[in-house]
């Protein structure tokens, strides 16, 4: 579920703050199985556009993976060719 209710069902919101004009949310997975691998999820949201600017996850070994989003476009039209893969030279079973 991609709405706020779905988020609340999946995560506990632990902290929210504004830093340099960006909303920063810290969330913890509710599911024990997921929480055993992913300890924390950090989200940076631009309040002017309501777009996700960055997402970072902290894994159980304390390593972090950060993804930064730029030039985001909502519901943009994509050509069907974008989803076609050239399988020349591969044997597909």
N, C-alpha and C positions, 0 to 999 in steps of 0.2 A: 504494500500500500504506500503510495508516494506522497501522502499528505501528512499533516502534523500528527494526526491520530496514529498513523502507522509508525512515525518516528517515536512517539511516546510509548508505543507498544514494544518497540525494539530497544530503545535506549532510555537510561535515566539521565536527565540533564543535571549535571553536577555544579556547573558554574557558567555564568554569562557575564561578559564585560565588554566595554568599548575601548579599543586601543587604536589610536591614530585614526579615528573615524570608521573603524571596521568592527562589526560585531564579532566577538570570539566566543564560541560555545565549546564547552568541555562536556563530553558525554561518555557514559559507561554502558557497554552492552548489558542487557538484562539476562540474556540466555547464558547459562553457566558454561555450556560447551564453547560458545563463541568467546566468552570472557576468559576462558583458559588460554586462548591464543591472542586475542586482542584486548588489551587492558583499557585503553582509552582511545577516543576518537575526538579530534579537535577540528572544528569547522570555522572558517573565516567567511563572513557574509558581508557584502557591500550593502549598507542600508539605503543608499540612493537608488540602486537598481534591483535590490533583493536577489542578486546573483551570488552563487557560491564562488568565492575567489580562491580558496585553498582548502584542502582536506589533508589531515595528517592522522596516521594511526600509530599507536605505540603498541608493539607486540610484547608478548610475555617475557622475552629476553631483554627488554628495554630498548631494543632498536626501534627506529622510527622510519616511516615511509611518508613522504610529503609529496602531494600533487598540487601544482599551481595551475589554475584555470585562467586563461586570458582570451580575449576576443570571443567571448561566449555569444552564441546566437540561439535564441529560443525558437523552436519549431521552424527552423529554416528548411527550405526544400533541398533535398539531396537527390542526385540522379541515381536511378536504379543500378547503373554501372558501378557505383561505389560499393555495392554489395555482391559484385560478381568477381570471383577469383579465377585467375588463369591457372588451370591445373595441368598445363602442357608439361610433359616429362614426368608426371606422377602417375602411379597406378592407384586408383581409388577402389577400395574394397567395400 
